[in-house]
Amino acid sequence: MRLLRTITIGIIALIGGLLLGLILFVLGGKPESWQNWQYGACYAVPLCAFMWGIWIGWKSYEKPE
């Protein structure tokens, strides 16, 4: 149950990270070709949000008695 809860919270955080990355991409403007700053908005932000969600999900588990 702990693993399923952790993955679920991680996926929920990933969705938030994708939305935040999309907002950063739109604010940065769409260039004609790929630029290095786009790695942050497109890959780093969602990955960090997913990892944060997994960490929170793993730490917040309470054993049932």
Number of C-alpha atoms within 10 A of each C-alpha: 7 14 11 11 15 19 18 15 19 23 18 14 22 22 14 17 23 20 15 17 22 16 12 16 18 11 9 12 8 11 9 6 5 9 9 7 10 16 13 14 22 17 13 15 21 23 18 14 22 23 18 16 23 23 15 15 19 18 11 12 13 8 7 4 3
